Amino acid sequence: MNDRPDDTKKQDAREERLRAALRANLQRRKAQARARAADGNDGRDDGETGKDDS
């Protein structure tokens, strides 16, 4: 029985911090995806450098 009230409070606080971090990360990634979509760039490197190979 190691589940003391302090342990559960610490665990709850940790889980809340993790949830907040995951939410922030998801929002940031969505914003980046929207910005790439607006620029017409999907973020992938298709190998084109813009230089003429001839």
DSSP file (Angstrom, degrees, kcal/mol; ACC not computed):
  #  RESIDUE AA STRUCTURE BP1 BP2  ACC     N-H-->O    O-->H-N    N-H-->O    O-->H-N    TCO  KAPPA ALPHA  PHI   PSI    X-CA   Y-CA   Z-CA
    1    1 A M              0   0    0      0, 0.0     0, 0.0     0, 0.0     0, 0.0   0.000 360.0 360.0 360.0  71.1    0.0    0.0    0.0
    2    2 A N        +     0   0    0      1,-0.1     2,-1.9     2,-0.1     5,-0.1   0.437 360.0 108.1 -88.9  -0.8    2.4    2.7   -1.2
    3    3 A D        +     0   0    0      4,-0.1    -1,-0.1     3,-0.1     0, 0.0  -0.541  45.2 166.5 -82.8  80.1   -0.5    4.9   -2.5
    4    4 A R     >  -     0   0    0     -2,-1.9     4,-2.1     1,-0.1     3,-0.3  -0.515  51.7-105.1 -86.1 161.9   -0.4    7.6    0.0
    5    5 A P  H  > S+     0   0    0      0, 0.0     4,-2.1     0, 0.0     5,-0.2   0.870 121.5  54.1 -56.4 -38.1   -2.3   10.8   -0.6
    6    6 A D  H  > S+     0   0    0      1,-0.2     4,-2.4     2,-0.2     5,-0.2   0.901 107.3  51.0 -63.4 -40.2    0.9   12.7   -1.4
    7    7 A D  H  > S+     0   0    0     -3,-0.3     4,-2.5     1,-0.2    -1,-0.2   0.907 110.7  47.5 -64.2 -42.5    1.9   10.1   -4.0
    8    8 A T  H  X S+     0   0    0     -4,-2.1     4,-2.7     2,-0.2    -1,-0.2   0.873 111.3  51.4 -69.4 -34.8   -1.5   10.3   -5.8
    9    9 A K  H  X S+     0   0    0     -4,-2.1     4,-2.4    -5,-0.2    -2,-0.2   0.916 111.8  47.1 -65.6 -41.7   -1.3   14.1   -5.8
   10   10 A K  H  X S+     0   0    0     -4,-2.4     4,-2.4     2,-0.2    -2,-0.2   0.916 113.1  48.8 -64.3 -42.6    2.2   14.0   -7.3
   11   11 A Q  H  X S+     0   0    0     -4,-2.5     4,-2.6     2,-0.2    -2,-0.2   0.913 111.7  49.1 -64.1 -43.0    1.0   11.5   -9.9
   12   12 A D  H  X S+     0   0    0     -4,-2.7     4,-2.3     1,-0.2    -1,-0.2   0.905 111.5  49.4 -63.0 -41.6   -2.0   13.6  -10.7
   13   13 A A  H  X S+     0   0    0     -4,-2.4     4,-2.2     2,-0.2    -2,-0.2   0.899 111.5  49.4 -64.6 -40.4    0.1   16.7  -11.1
   14   14 A R  H  X S+     0   0    0     -4,-2.4     4,-2.5     2,-0.2    -2,-0.2   0.932 111.0  48.9 -63.9 -46.2    2.6   14.8  -13.4
   15   15 A E  H  X S+     0   0    0     -4,-2.6     4,-2.6     1,-0.2    -2,-0.2   0.891 110.6  51.2 -61.9 -39.3   -0.2   13.5  -15.5
   16   16 A E  H  X S+     0   0    0     -4,-2.3     4,-2.4     2,-0.2    -1,-0.2   0.905 110.0  49.5 -64.7 -41.2   -1.7   17.0  -15.8
   17   17 A R  H  X S+     0   0    0     -4,-2.2     4,-2.4     2,-0.2    -2,-0.2   0.913 112.0  48.7 -62.7 -42.2    1.7   18.4  -16.9
   18   18 A L  H  X S+     0   0    0     -4,-2.5     4,-2.6     2,-0.2    -2,-0.2   0.913 110.6  50.4 -64.7 -42.6    2.0   15.6  -19.5
   19   19 A R  H  X S+     0   0    0     -4,-2.6     4,-2.5     1,-0.2    -2,-0.2   0.927 111.6  48.4 -59.3 -45.0   -1.5   16.3  -20.8
   20   20 A A  H  X S+     0   0    0     -4,-2.4     4,-2.5     1,-0.2    -2,-0.2   0.899 111.9  49.0 -63.8 -41.0   -0.7   20.0  -21.1
   21   21 A A  H  X S+     0   0    0     -4,-2.4     4,-2.4     2,-0.2    -1,-0.2   0.907 111.8  48.6 -65.9 -41.4    2.6   19.3  -22.9
   22   22 A L  H  X S+     0   0    0     -4,-2.6     4,-2.6     2,-0.2    -2,-0.2   0.902 111.5  50.1 -65.2 -40.5    0.9   16.9  -25.3
   23   23 A R  H  X S+     0   0    0     -4,-2.5     4,-2.5     2,-0.2    -2,-0.2   0.931 111.9  47.5 -61.5 -45.8   -1.8   19.5  -26.0
   24   24 A A  H  X S+     0   0    0     -4,-2.5     4,-2.4     1,-0.2    -2,-0.2   0.902 112.4  50.0 -63.0 -41.5    0.7   22.2  -26.7
   25   25 A N  H  X S+     0   0    0     -4,-2.4     4,-2.6     2,-0.2    -1,-0.2   0.920 111.1  48.5 -63.3 -44.5    2.7   19.9  -28.9
   26   26 A L  H  X S+     0   0    0     -4,-2.6     4,-2.5     1,-0.2    -2,-0.2   0.920 111.7  49.1 -62.5 -44.1   -0.4   18.9  -30.9
   27   27 A Q  H  X S+     0   0    0     -4,-2.5     4,-2.3     1,-0.2    -1,-0.2   0.906 111.9  49.3 -62.3 -41.5   -1.4   22.6  -31.3
   28   28 A R  H  X S+     0   0    0     -4,-2.4     4,-2.3     2,-0.2    -2,-0.2   0.921 111.8  48.1 -64.1 -43.7    2.1   23.5  -32.5
   29   29 A R  H  X S+     0   0    0     -4,-2.6     4,-2.4     2,-0.2    -2,-0.2   0.886 111.4  50.1 -65.7 -38.3    2.2   20.7  -35.0
   30   30 A K  H  X S+     0   0    0     -4,-2.5     4,-2.6     2,-0.2    -1,-0.2   0.911 110.5  50.1 -64.7 -41.6   -1.2   21.6  -36.3
   31   31 A A  H  X S+     0   0    0     -4,-2.3     4,-2.3     2,-0.2    -2,-0.2   0.902 111.2  49.1 -63.4 -40.9   -0.2   25.2  -36.7
   32   32 A Q  H  X S+     0   0    0     -4,-2.3     4,-2.6     2,-0.2    -2,-0.2   0.913 111.2  49.4 -64.1 -42.4    3.0   24.1  -38.6
   33   33 A A  H  X S+     0   0    0     -4,-2.4     4,-2.4     1,-0.2    -2,-0.2   0.902 111.1  49.5 -64.5 -40.9    0.9   21.8  -40.9
   34   34 A R  H  X S+     0   0    0     -4,-2.6     4,-2.3     2,-0.2    -1,-0.2   0.908 111.2  49.7 -64.0 -40.6   -1.5   24.7  -41.6
   35   35 A A  H  X S+     0   0    0     -4,-2.3     4,-1.7     2,-0.2     6,-0.2   0.911 111.7  48.1 -64.9 -42.1    1.4   27.0  -42.4
   36   36 A R  H  X>S+     0   0    0     -4,-2.6     5,-1.8     1,-0.2     4,-1.0   0.910 111.6  50.2 -64.2 -40.7    2.9   24.5  -44.7
   37   37 A A  H  <5S+     0   0    0     -4,-2.4     3,-0.4     1,-0.2    -2,-0.2   0.886 109.6  50.9 -65.0 -38.2   -0.4   23.9  -46.4
   38   38 A A  H  <5S+     0   0    0     -4,-2.3    -1,-0.2     1,-0.2    -2,-0.2   0.837 111.6  47.9 -68.0 -32.3   -0.9   27.7  -46.9
   39   39 A D  H  <5S-     0   0    0     -4,-1.7    -1,-0.2     2,-0.2    -2,-0.2   0.631 111.8-121.0 -80.7 -14.1    2.6   27.9  -48.4
   40   40 A G  T  <5S+     0   0    0     -4,-1.0     2,-0.5    -3,-0.4    -3,-0.2   0.576  77.6 120.0  81.6   9.7    2.0   25.0  -50.7
   41   41 A N      < -     0   0    0     -5,-1.8    -1,-0.3    -6,-0.2    -2,-0.2  -0.934  48.4-165.3-109.8 123.2    4.9   23.2  -49.2
   42   42 A D        -     0   0    0     -2,-0.5    -5,-0.1     2,-0.2     3,-0.1   0.426  46.4-111.1 -89.4   3.5    4.1   19.9  -47.5
   43   43 A G  S    S+     0   0    0      1,-0.3     2,-0.3    -7,-0.1    -2,-0.0   0.439  77.2 125.5  87.3  -1.5    7.5   19.8  -45.8
   44   44 A R        -     0   0    0      2,-0.0     2,-0.8     1,-0.0    -1,-0.3  -0.694  61.1-129.8 -93.3 146.0    8.9   16.9  -47.8
   45   45 A D        -     0   0    0     -2,-0.3    -1,-0.0     1,-0.1     0, 0.0  -0.840  23.1-177.7 -92.5 110.4   12.2   17.1  -49.6
   46   46 A D        -     0   0    0     -2,-0.8    -1,-0.1     2,-0.2     3,-0.1   0.353  49.6-106.7 -93.9   8.0   11.4   15.9  -53.1
   47   47 A G  S    S+     0   0    0      1,-0.3     2,-0.4     2,-0.0    -2,-0.1   0.324  76.7 132.8  90.1  -8.8   15.0   16.2  -54.3
   48   48 A E        +     0   0    0      1,-0.2    -1,-0.3     2,-0.1    -2,-0.2  -0.645  28.4 178.1 -81.7 129.8   14.5   19.3  -56.4
   49   49 A T        -     0   0    0     -2,-0.4    -1,-0.2     2,-0.3     3,-0.1   0.574  45.6-116.7-104.7 -13.8   17.1   21.9  -55.8
   50   50 A G  S    S+     0   0    0      1,-0.4     2,-0.3     0, 0.0    -2,-0.1   0.413  76.9 122.9  89.1  -2.4   16.0   24.5  -58.4
   51   51 A K        -     0   0    0      1,-0.0     2,-0.5     2,-0.0    -1,-0.4  -0.682  68.5-115.3 -93.2 148.1   19.2   24.1  -60.3
   52   52 A D        -     0   0    0     -2,-0.3    -1,-0.0     1,-0.1     0, 0.0  -0.718  20.1-159.6 -82.1 124.4   19.4   23.1  -63.9
   53   53 A D              0   0    0     -2,-0.5    -1,-0.1     1,-0.2    -2,-0.0   0.361 360.0 360.0 -86.4   5.3   21.1   19.7  -64.3
   54   54 A S              0   0    0      0, 0.0    -1,-0.2     0, 0.0    -2,-0.0   0.505 360.0 360.0 -83.8 360.0   22.0   20.1  -68.0
